[in-house]
Amino acid sequence: MTTATAKATRVRLMGFDVDGVLTDGRLYYGPEGDTLKAFHTLDGHGLKLLARAGIEPIVISGRTSVALARRCAELGLPLAMGIEDKRSEMAARLAERGLGFEDAGYMGDDVVDLPLMRSCGFSAAPADAHELVKSRADWIASRPGGTGAVRELCDFLLRAQGRWDELLAPYLHTP
């Protein structure tokens, strides 16, 4: 068992950054100044599978966004927006659940994510994350942010925790 796999077996709360992780990191501004974001459907289903497996996903973003709030509502995901200190936010969420940082994971892409990533028992990054982030991550996706990197991580966590076959069986069973 690899070190990343061993660390992944403990994850009960998995946090995700938004820009550069759930999206490709580009910001589009509409004519009224609203921010537009694109989310990948593969990531959304992966997050739902995590929740079914008892690994609670949470989205923690430094920015606020109507598009993000809508996407998280559609997926039923807990969301913390406009958070400058992501580590403190995660600490509060863990305390609410009686968990410690060793039970948490975080996927980030830029240096502002490092304090939280380094605190968690497991850390991950998309393929196009900043080099400093990748050098400190336990696991790195083969895909860039916003293009299925989150789904790739979700699948990795499900396999590491032995839940992959059980959760995918309903999709693979032919009546």
Contact map, one row per residue, 1 for C-alpha under 8 A:
1110110000000000000000000000000000000000000000000000000000000000000000000000000000000000000000000000000000000000000000000000000000000000000000000000000000000000000000000000000
1111110000000000000000000000000000000000000000000000000000000000000000000000000000000000000000000000000000000000000000000000000000000000000000000000000000000000000000000000000
1111111000000000000000000000000000000000000000000000000000000000000000000000000000000000000000000000000000000000000000000000000000000000010000000000000000000000000000000000000
0111111100000000000000000000000000000000000000000000000000000000000000000000000000000000000000000000000000000000000000000100000000000000011000000000000000000000000000000000000
1111111110000000000000000000000000000000000000000000000000000000000000000000000000000000000000000000000000000000000000000000000000000000000000000000000000001001000000000000000
1111111111000000000000000000000000000000000000000000000000000000000000000000000000000000000000000000000000000000000000000000000000000000000000000000000000000001000000000000000
0011111111100000000000000000000000000000000000000000000000000000000000000000000000000000000000000000000000000000000000001100000000000000000000000000000000000000000000000000000
0001111111100000000000000000000000000000000000000000000000000000000000000000000000000000000000000000000010000000000000000100000000000000000000000000000000001001100000000000000
0000111111100000000000000000000000000000000000000000000000000000000000000000000000000000000000000000000000000000000000000000000000000000000000000000000000001001100000000000000
0000011111110000000000000000000000000000000000000000000000000000000000000000000000000000000000000000011100000000000000001000000000000000000000000000000000000000000000000000000
0000001111111100000000000000000000000000000000000000001000000000000000000000000000000000000000000000011110000000000000001100000000000000000000000000000000000000000000000000000
0000000001111100000000000000000000000000000000000000011100000000000000000000000000000000000000000000001110000000000000000000000000000000000000000000000000000000000000000000000
0000000000111110000000000000000000000000000000000000001111000000000000000000000000000000000001000000001110000000000000000000000000000000000000000000000000000000000000000000000
0000000000111111000000000000000000000000000000000000001111000000000000000000000000000000000000000000000111100000000000000000000000000000000000000000000000000000000000000000000
0000000000001111100000000000000000000000000000000000000011110000000000000000000000000000010000000000000111100000000000000000000000000000000000000000000000000000000000000000000
0000000000000111110011000000000000000000000000000000000011110000000000000000000000000000000000000000000001110000000000000000000000000000000000000000000000000000000000000000000
0000000000000011111111000000000000000000000000000000000000111000000000000000000000000000000000000000000001111000100000000000000000000000000000000000000000000000000000000000000
0000000000000001111111101000000000000000000000000000000000111000000000000000000000000000000000000000000000000000000000000000000000000000000000000000000000000000000000000000000
0000000000000000111111111100000000000000000000000000000000001000000000000000000000000000000000000000000000000000000000000000000000000000000000000000000000000000000000000000000
0000000000000000111111111100000000000000000000000000000000000000000000000000000000000000000000000000000000011000000000000000010010000000000000011100000000000000000000000000000
0000000000000001111111111000000000000000000000000000000000000000000000000000000000000000000000000000000000111000000000000000110000000000000000011100110000000000000000000000000
0000000000000001111111110000000000000011001000000000000000000000000000000000000000000000000000000000000000000000000000000000000000000000000000001100110000000000000000000000000
0000000000000000011111111100000000001111000000000000000000000000000000000000000000000000000000000000000000000000000000000000000000000000000000001110000000000000000000000000000
0000000000000000001111111100000000000100000000000000000000000000000000000000000000000000000000000000000000000000000000000000000000000000000000011110000000000000000000000000000
0000000000000000011110111110000000000000000000000000000000000000000000000000000000000000000000000000000000000000000000000000000000000000000000001100000000000000000000000000000
0000000000000000001100111111000000001000000000000000000000000000000000000000000000000000000000000000000000000000000000000000000000000000000000000000000000000000000000000000000
0000000000000000000000001111100000111000000000000000000000000000000000000000000000000000000000000000000000000000000000000000000000000000000000000000000000000000000000000000000
0000000000000000000000000111110000111000000000000000000000000000000000000000000000000000000000000000000000000000000000000000000000000000000000000000000000000000000000000000000
0000000000000000000000000011111111110000000000000000000000000000000000000000000000000000000000000000000000000000000000000000000000000000000000000000000000000000000000000000000
0000000000000000000000000001111111110000000000000000000000000000000000000000000000000000000000000000000000000000000000000000000000000000000000000000000000000000000000000000000
0000000000000000000000000000111111000000000000000000000000000000000000000000000000000000000000000000000000000000000000000000000000000000000000000000000000000000000000000000000
0000000000000000000000000000111111000000000000000000000000000000000000000000000000000000000000000000000000000000000000000000000000000000000000000000000000000000000000000000000
0000000000000000000000000000111111100000000000000000000000000000000000000000000000000000000000000000000000000000000000000000000000000000000000000000000000000000000000000000000
0000000000000000000000000000111111110000000000000000000000000000000000000000000000000000000000000000000000000000000000000000000000000000000000000000000000000000000000000000000
0000000000000000000000000011110011111000000000000000000000000000111000000000000000000000000000000000000000000000000000000000000000000000000000000000000000000000000000000000000
0000000000000000000000000011110001111100000000000000000000000000001000000000000000000000000000000000000000000000000000000000000000000000000000000000000000000000000000000000000
0000000000000000000000100111000000111110000000000000000000000000001100000000000000000000000000000000000000000000000000000000000000000000000000000000000000000000000000000000000
0000000000000000000000110000000000011111000000000000000000000000000000000000000000000000000000000000000000000000000000000000000000000000000000000100000000000000000000000000000
0000000000000000000001100000000000001111101100000000000000000000000000000000000000000000000000000000000000000000000000000000000000000000000000000100000000000000000000000000000
0000000000000000000001100000000000000111111100000000000000000000000000000000000000000000000000000000000000000000000000000000000000000000000000000111000000000000000000000000000
0000000000000000000000000000000000000011111110000000000000000000000000000000000000000000000000000000000000000000000000000000000000000000000000000000000000000000000000000000000
0000000000000000000000000000000000000001111111000000000000000000000000000000000000000000000000000000000000000000000000000000000000000000000000000001001000000000000000000000000
0000000000000000000001000000000000000011111111100000000000000000000000000000000000000000000000000000000000000000000000000000000000000000000000000011111100000000000000000000000
0000000000000000000000000000000000000011111111110000000000000000000000000010000000000000000000000000000000000000000000000000000000000000000000000000001000000000000000000000000
0000000000000000000000000000000000000000111111111000000000000000000000000000000000000000000000000000000000000000000000000000000000000000000000000000001000000000000000000000000
0000000000000000000000000000000000000000011111111100000000000000000000000000000000000000000000000000000000000000000000000000000000000000000000000000011101100000000000000000000
0000000000000000000000000000000000000000001111111110000010000000000000000010000000000000000000000000000000000000000000000000000000000000000000000000011001000000000000000000000
0000000000000000000000000000000000000000000111111111000000000000000000000010000000000000000000000000000000000000000000000000000000000000000000000000000000000000000000000000000
0000000000000000000000000000000000000000000011111111100000000000000000000000000000000000000000000000000000000000000000000000000000000000000000000000000001000000000000100000000
0000000000000000000000000000000000000000000001111111111110000000000000000000000000000000000000000000000000000000000000000000000000000000000000000000000001001100000000000000000
0000000000000000000000000000000000000000000000111111111110000000000000000000000000000000000000000000000000000000000000000000000000000000000000000000000000000000000000000000000
0000000000000000000000000000000000000000000000011111111000000000000000000000000000000000000000000000000000000000000000000000000000000000000000000000000000000000000000100000000
0000000000000000000000000000000000000000000000001111111000000000000000000000000000000000000000000000000000000000000000000000000000000000000000000000000000000100001000100000000
0000000000010000000000000000000000000000000000000111111100000000000000000000000000000000000000000000000000000000000000000000000000000000000000000000000000000000000000000000000
0000000000111100000000000000000000000000000000000111111110000000000000000000000000000000000000000000000000000000000000000000000000000000000000000000000000000000000000000000000
0000000000011100000000000000000000000000000000000110011111000000000000000000000000000000000000000000000000000000000000000000000000000000000000000000000000000000000000000000000
0000000000001111000000000000000000000000000000100110001111100000000000000000110000000000000000000000000000000000000000000000000000000000000000000000000000000000000000000000000
0000000000001111000000000000000000000000000000000000000111110000000000000000111100000000000000000000000000000000000000000000000000000000000000000000000000000000000000000000000
0000000000000011110000000000000000000000000000000000000011111000000000010000111100000000000000000000000000000000000000000000000000000000000000000000000000000000000000000000000
0000000000000011110000000000000000000000000000000000000001111100000000000000001110100100100000000000000000000000000000000000000000000000000000000000000000000000000000000000000
0000000000000000111000000000000000000000000000000000000000111111000000000000001111100100000000000000000000000000000000000000000000000000000000000000000000000000000000000000000
0000000000000000000000000000000000000000000000000000000000011111000000000000000011110100000000000000000000000000000000000000000000000000000000000000000000000000000000000000000
0000000000000000000000000000000000000000000000000000000000001111100000000000000011100000000000000000000000000000000000000000000000000000000000000000000000000000000000000000000
0000000000000000000000000000000000000000000000000000000000001111110100000000000011000000000000000000000000000000000000000000000000000000000000000000000000000000000000000000000
0000000000000000000000000000000000100000000000000000000000000011111110000000000010000000000000000000000000000000000000000000000000000000000000000000000000000000000000000000000
0000000000000000000000000000000000100000000000000000000000000001111111000000000000000000000000000000000000000000000000000000000000000000000000000000000000000000000000000000000
0000000000000000000000000000000000111000000000000000000000000000111111100000000000000000000000000000000000000000000000000000000000000000000000000000000000000000000000000000000
0000000000000000000000000000000000001000000000000000000000000001111111110000000000000000000000000000000000000000000000000000000000000000000000000000000000000000000000000000000
0000000000000000000000000000000000000000000000000000000000000000111111111000001000000000000000000000000000000000000000000000000000000000000000000000000000000000000000000000000
0000000000000000000000000000000000000000000000000000000000000000011111111100000000000000000000000000000000000000000000000000000000000000000000000000000000000000000000000000000
0000000000000000000000000000000000000000000000000000000000000000001111111110000000000000000000000000000000000000000000000000000000000000000000000000000000000000000000000000000
0000000000000000000000000000000000000000000000000000000000100000000111111111111000000000000000000000000000000000000000000000000000000000000000000000000000000000000000000000000
0000000000000000000000000000000000000000000000000000000000000000000011111111100000000000000000000000000000000000000000000000000000000000000000000000000000000000000000000000000
0000000000000000000000000000000000000000000000000000000000000000000001111111100000000000000000000000000000000000000000000000000000000000000000000000000000000000000000000000000
0000000000000000000000000000000000000000000100110000000000000000000000111111100000000000000000000000000000000000000000000000000000000000000000000000000000000000000000000000000
0000000000000000000000000000000000000000000000000000000000000000000000011111110000000000000000000000000000000000000000000000000000000000000000000000000000000000000000000000000
0000000000000000000000000000000000000000000000000000000011100000000000011111111000000000000000000000000000000000000000000000000000000000000000000000000000000000000000000000000
0000000000000000000000000000000000000000000000000000000011100000000000010001111100000000000000000000000000000000000000000000000000000000000000000000000000000000000000000000000
0000000000000000000000000000000000000000000000000000000001111000000010010000111110000000000000000000000000000000000000000000000000000000000000000000000000000000000000000000000
0000000000000000000000000000000000000000000000000000000001111000000000000000011111100000100000000000000000000000000000000000000000000000000000000000000000000000000000000000000
0000000000000000000000000000000000000000000000000000000000011111100000000000001111100000000000000000000000000000000000000000000000000000000000000000000000000000000000000000000
0000000000000000000000000000000000000000000000000000000000001111000000000000000111110000000000000000000000000000000000000000000000000000000000000000000000000000000000000000000
0000000000000000000000000000000000000000000000000000000000011110000000000000000111111100100000000000000000000000000000000000000000000000000000000000000000000000000000000000000
0000000000000000000000000000000000000000000000000000000000000100000000000000000001111100000000000000000000000000000000000000000000000000000000000000000000000000000000000000000
0000000000000000000000000000000000000000000000000000000000000000000000000000000000111111100000000000000000000000000000000000000000000000000000000000000000000000000000000000000
0000000000000000000000000000000000000000000000000000000000011100000000000000000000111111110000000000000000000000100100000000000000000000000000000000000000000000000000000000000
0000000000000000000000000000000000000000000000000000000000000000000000000000000000001111111000000000000000000000001100100000000000000000000000000000000000000000000000000000000
0000000000000000000000000000000000000000000000000000000000000000000000000000000000001111111100000000000000000000000000000000000000000000000000000000000000000000000000000000000
0000000000000000000000000000000000000000000000000000000000010000000000000000000100101111111110000000000000000000000000000000000000000000000000000000000000000000000000000000000
0000000000000010000000000000000000000000000000000000000000000000000000000000000000000111111111000000000000000000000100000000000000000000000000000000000000000000000000000000000
0000000000000000000000000000000000000000000000000000000000000000000000000000000000000011111111100001100000000000000000000000000000000000000000000000000000000000000000000000000
0000000000000000000000000000000000000000000000000000000000000000000000000000000000000001111111110000000000000000000000000000000000000000000000000000000000000000000000000000000
0000000000000000000000000000000000000000000000000000000000000000000000000000000000000000111111111000000000000000000000000000000000000000000000000000000000000000000000000000000
0000000000001000000000000000000000000000000000000000000000000000000000000000000000000000011111111111100100000000000000000000000000000000000000000000000000000000000000000000000
0000000000000000000000000000000000000000000000000000000000000000000000000000000000000000001111111111000000000000000000000000000000000000000000000000000000000000000000000000000
0000000000000000000000000000000000000000000000000000000000000000000000000000000000000000000111111110000000000000000000000000000000000000000000000000000000000000000000000000000
0000000000000000000000000000000000000000000000000000000000000000000000000000000000000000000011111110000000000000000000000000000000000000000000000000000000000000000000000000000
0000000000000000000000000000000000000000000000000000000000000000000000000000000000000000000001111111000000000000000000000000000000000000000000000000000000000000000000000000000
0000000000000000000000000000000000000000000000000000000000000000000000000000000000000000000001111111111100000000000000000000000000000000000000000000000000000000000000000000000
0000000000000000000000000000000000000000000000000000000000000000000000000000000000000000001001100111111100000000000000000000000000000000000000000000000000000000000000000000000
0000000000000000000000000000000000000000000000000000000000000000000000000000000000000000001001000011111110000000000000111000000000000000000000000000000000000000000000000000000
0000000001100000000000000000000000000000000000000000000000000000000000000000000000000000000000000011111100000000000000011100000000000000000000000000000000000000000000000000000
0000000001111000000000000000000000000000000000000000000000000000000000000000000000000000000000000011111110000000000000011000000000000000000000000000000000000000000000000000000
0000000001111110000000000000000000000000000000000000000000000000000000000000000000000000000001000011111111000000000000011100000000000000000000000000000000000000000000000000000
0000000100111110000000000000000000000000000000000000000000000000000000000000000000000000000000000000101111100000000010011111000000000000000000000000000000000000000000000000000
0000000000000111100000000000000000000000000000000000000000000000000000000000000000000000000000000000000111110000000110010111000000000000000000000000000000000000000000000000000
0000000000000111100010000000000000000000000000000000000000000000000000000000000000000000000000000000000011111000000010000011110000000000000000000000000000000000000000000000000
0000000000000001100110000000000000000000000000000000000000000000000000000000000000000000000000000000000001111100110010000011110010001000000000000000000000000000000000000000000
0000000000000000100110000000000000000000000000000000000000000000000000000000000000000000000000000000000000111110100000000000110111001100000000000000000000000000000000000000000
0000000000000000000000000000000000000000000000000000000000000000000000000000000000000000000000000000000000011111110000000000000011011000000000000000000000000000000000000000000
0000000000000000000000000000000000000000000000000000000000000000000000000000000000000000000000000000000000001111110000000000000001011000000000000000000000000000000000000000000
0000000000000000000000000000000000000000000000000000000000000000000000000000000000000000000000000000000000000111111000000000000000000000000000000000000000000000000000000000000
0000000000000000100000000000000000000000000000000000000000000000000000000000000000000100000000000000000000011111111110000000000000001000000000000000000000000000000000000000000
0000000000000000000000000000000000000000000000000000000000000000000000000000000000000000000000000000000000010111111111000000000000001000000000000000000000000000000000000000000
0000000000000000000000000000000000000000000000000000000000000000000000000000000000000010000000000000000000000001111111100000000000000000000000000000000000000000000000000000000
0000000000000000000000000000000000000000000000000000000000000000000000000000000000000110010000000000000001000000111111110000000000000000000000000000000000000000000000000000000
0000000000000000000000000000000000000000000000000000000000000000000000000000000000000000000000000000000011110000111111110111000000000000100000000000000000000000000000000000000
0000000000000000000000000000000000000000000000000000000000000000000000000000000000000000000000000000000000000000011111111010000000000001000000000000000000000000000000000000000
0000000000000000000000000000000000000000000000000000000000000000000000000000000000000010000000000000100000000000001111111000000000000000000000000000000000000000000000000000000
0000000000000000000000000000000000000000000000000000000000000000000000000000000000000000000000000000111111000000000111111110000000000000000000000000000000000000000000000000000
0000001001100000000000000000000000000000000000000000000000000000000000000000000000000000000000000000111110000000000001111110000000000000000000000000000000000000000000000000000
0001001100100000000000000000000000000000000000000000000000000000000000000000000000000000000000000000010111000000000010011111000000000000110000000000000000000000000000000000000
0000000000000000000000000000000000000000000000000000000000000000000000000000000000000000000000000000000011110000000011011111100000000000111000000000000000000000000000000000000
0000000000000000000000000000000000000000000000000000000000000000000000000000000000000000000000000000000011110000000010000111110000000100111110000000000010000000000000000000000
0000000000000000000010000000000000000000000000000000000000000000000000000000000000000000000000000000000000111000000000000011111010001100101110000000000000000000000000000000000
0000000000000000000110000000000000000000000000000000000000000000000000000000000000000000000000000000000000111000000000000001111110000000000111111000110000000000000000000000000
0000000000000000000000000000000000000000000000000000000000000000000000000000000000000000000000000000000000000000000000000000111110000100000111111000100000000000000000000000000
0000000000000000000000000000000000000000000000000000000000000000000000000000000000000000000000000000000000001000000000000000011111000000000000111000000000000000000000000000000
0000000000000000000100000000000000000000000000000000000000000000000000000000000000000000000000000000000000011100000000000000111111101100000000011000000000000000000000000000000
0000000000000000000000000000000000000000000000000000000000000000000000000000000000000000000000000000000000001110000000000000000111111100000000000000000000000000000000000000000
0000000000000000000000000000000000000000000000000000000000000000000000000000000000000000000000000000000000000000000000000000000011111110000000000000000000000000000000000000000
0000000000000000000000000000000000000000000000000000000000000000000000000000000000000000000000000000000000000110000000000000000001111111000000000000000000000000000000000000000
0000000000000000000000000000000000000000000000000000000000000000000000000000000000000000000000000000000000011110110000000000100011111111100000000000000000000000000000000000000
0000000000000000000000000000000000000000000000000000000000000000000000000000000000000000000000000000000000001000000000000001101011111111100100000000000000000000000000000000000
0000000000000000000000000000000000000000000000000000000000000000000000000000000000000000000000000000000000000000000000000000000000111111100000000000000000000000000000000000000
0000000000000000000000000000000000000000000000000000000000000000000000000000000000000000000000000000000000000000000001000000000000011111110000000000000000000000000000000000000
0000000000000000000000000000000000000000000000000000000000000000000000000000000000000000000000000000000000000000000010000111100000001111111100000000000000000000000000000000000
0011000000000000000000000000000000000000000000000000000000000000000000000000000000000000000000000000000000000000000000000111000000000001111100000000000000000000000000000000000
0001000000000000000000000000000000000000000000000000000000000000000000000000000000000000000000000000000000000000000000000011100000000000111110000000000000000000000000000000000
0000000000000000000000000000000000000000000000000000000000000000000000000000000000000000000000000000000000000000000000000001111000000100111111000000000000000000000000000000000
0000000000000000000000000000000000000000000000000000000000000000000000000000000000000000000000000000000000000000000000000001111000000000001111110000110110000000000000000000000
0000000000000000000000000000000000000000000000000000000000000000000000000000000000000000000000000000000000000000000000000000011000000000000111110000100100000000000000000000000
0000000000000000000000000000000000000000000000000000000000000000000000000000000000000000000000000000000000000000000000000000011100000000000011111011100100000000000000000000000
0000000000000000000110010000000000000000000000000000000000000000000000000000000000000000000000000000000000000000000000000000011110000000000011111111100000000000000000000000000
0000000000000000000111111000000000000000000000000000000000000000000000000000000000000000000000000000000000000000000000000000011110000000000000111111110000000000000000000000000
0000000000000000000111111000000000000111000000000000000000000000000000000000000000000000000000000000000000000000000000000000000000000000000000011111110000000000000000000000000
0000000000000000000000110000000000000001001000000000000000000000000000000000000000000000000000000000000000000000000000000000000000000000000000111111100000000000000000000000000
0000000000000000000000000000000000000001011000000000000000000000000000000000000000000000000000000000000000000000000000000000000000000000000000111111111100000000000000000000000
0000000000000000000011000000000000000000001000000000000000000000000000000000000000000000000000000000000000000000000000000000011000000000000011111111111110000000000000000000000
0000000000000000000011000000000000000000001001100000000000000000000000000000000000000000000000000000000000000000000000000000010000000000000010001101111111000000000000000000000
0000000000000000000000000000000000000000011111100000000000000000000000000000000000000000000000000000000000000000000000000000000000000000000000000001111111100000000000000000000
0000000000000000000000000000000000000000001001000000000000000000000000000000000000000000000000000000000000000000000000000000000000000000000011100001111111110000000000000000000
0000000000000000000000000000000000000000000000000000000000000000000000000000000000000000000000000000000000000000000000000001000000000000000010000000111111111000000000000000000
0000000000000000000000000000000000000000000001101100000000000000000000000000000000000000000000000000000000000000000000000000000000000000000000000000011111111100000000000000000
0000000000000000000000000000000000000000000001000000000000000000000000000000000000000000000000000000000000000000000000000000000000000000000000000000001111111110000100000000000
0000000000000000000000000000000000000000000000000000000000000000000000000000000000000000000000000000000000000000000000000000000000000000000000000000000111111111000000000000000
0000100110000000000000000000000000000000000000000100000000000000000000000000000000000000000000000000000000000000000000000000000000000000000000000000000011111111100000000000000
0000000000000000000000000000000000000000000000000100100000000000000000000000000000000000000000000000000000000000000000000000000000000000000000000000000001111111111100000000000
0000000000000000000000000000000000000000000000000000000000000000000000000000000000000000000000000000000000000000000000000000000000000000000000000000000000111111111110000000000
0000110110000000000000000000000000000000000000000000000000000000000000000000000000000000000000000000000000000000000000000000000000000000000000000000000000011111111000000000000
0000000110000000000000000000000000000000000000000000000000000000000000000000000000000000000000000000000000000000000000000000000000000000000000000000000000001111111100000000000
0000000000000000000000000000000000000000000000000000000000000000000000000000000000000000000000000000000000000000000000000000000000000000000000000000000000000111111110000000000
0000000000000000000000000000000000000000000000000000100000000000000000000000000000000000000000000000000000000000000000000000000000000000000000000000000000000111111111100000000
0000000000000000000000000000000000000000000000000000000000000000000000000000000000000000000000000000000000000000000000000000000000000000000000000000000000100110111111110000000
0000000000000000000000000000000000000000000000000000000000000000000000000000000000000000000000000000000000000000000000000000000000000000000000000000000000000010011111111000000
0000000000000000000000000000000000000000000000000000000000000000000000000000000000000000000000000000000000000000000000000000000000000000000000000000000000000000001111111100000
0000000000000000000000000000000000000000000000001001100000000000000000000000000000000000000000000000000000000000000000000000000000000000000000000000000000000000001111111100000
0000000000000000000000000000000000000000000000000000000000000000000000000000000000000000000000000000000000000000000000000000000000000000000000000000000000000000000111111111000
0000000000000000000000000000000000000000000000000000000000000000000000000000000000000000000000000000000000000000000000000000000000000000000000000000000000000000000011111111100
0000000000000000000000000000000000000000000000000000000000000000000000000000000000000000000000000000000000000000000000000000000000000000000000000000000000000000000001111111100
0000000000000000000000000000000000000000000000000000000000000000000000000000000000000000000000000000000000000000000000000000000000000000000000000000000000000000000000011111100
0000000000000000000000000000000000000000000000000000000000000000000000000000000000000000000000000000000000000000000000000000000000000000000000000000000000000000000000011111110
0000000000000000000000000000000000000000000000000000000000000000000000000000000000000000000000000000000000000000000000000000000000000000000000000000000000000000000000001111111
0000000000000000000000000000000000000000000000000000000000000000000000000000000000000000000000000000000000000000000000000000000000000000000000000000000000000000000000000001111
0000000000000000000000000000000000000000000000000000000000000000000000000000000000000000000000000000000000000000000000000000000000000000000000000000000000000000000000000000111
